[in-house]
Amino acid sequence: MKTTITSSAGNFTSSQIYRICGTDTVMKTYLEEKKMETNLGRQLEQDKGSAASLWGTWMQHRVTNVLLDTGIKPTKDERRIHPTITQWTGAEDYLREDSIGEVKCFELKKFCKAHDSASLGFDSLKKVCPEIAWQLVSNSILNDKPKAELTLYVPYKRELSTIRDIDEWQRILSAENFDNKVFQYWINSLSYKSDDELPYLLEGYHYPNLSNFTFDIKESDKKYLTERVELAVKLINKCKKKTKWKKSQQKKQSGYLFRQKK
């Protein structure tokens, strides 16, 4: 289901939902952060614009607009909401008729870890990279799709000159994205970096530049995740009720003290 939500503040998002599937301590920390976001009315963590983050963001556009086949529909800027659990949202990178797709453009160490675990199957990915695996499960639920694709991309060294070419990006991106100040900062920063300061692969070795893994999402994983989200919602709502009760008690006490002074 598509939604007009533009912020993930206070919501359980697909990219962070693996924390609900972790230990009780991990889940408690995540719920505390969601409570803070609700009270702030904004996301707790600000985008720092790290080199790795910016690289991943703009490489995703290259993958969905240039490298993947025409059977996909890029949906990166669309956020979904669960039909009955309104606090549960997510945003996949692309859709096919029967699957959702996530694009990951990591730096080398994280790329190797993700590729190696995905090559062994979904259970391996779930164990080694739970943040990726549960994101795939979550977005498959939100879009009611039976399958999920994971696309990993690290350019070959020969591709770096194309990636530095601003005319190529003007062809790929929408006018809005091309004029984006963050993009302009990032593309200009590449001219100051040597090839070895950027993620790239050497051809003829173990890893291809573009890898695609398709998984059938098990009903048992969907059921488990849904139950964890339902539990998280109950816990967060319980905290909200306690907060409201405390505030009402404080108001009563404040009114009593005021009357006493008079």
Buried (B, 14 or more C-beta within 10 A) or exposed (E): EEBEBEEBBBBBBBBBBBBBBBEEEEBEEBBEBBBBBBEEEEBBEEEEEEBEEBBBBBBBBBBBBEBBEEEBEBBBEEBBBBEEBEBBBBBBBBBBEEBBBBBBBBBEEBBBBBBBBBEEEBEBBBEBBBBBBBBBBBBBBBBEBBBBBBBBBBBBBEBBEEBBEBEBBEEBBEEEBBEBEEBEEBBEEBEEEEEEEBBBBEEEEEBBBBBBBBBEBEEEBBEBBBEBBEEBBEBBEEBEEEEEEEEEEEEEEEEEEEEEEE
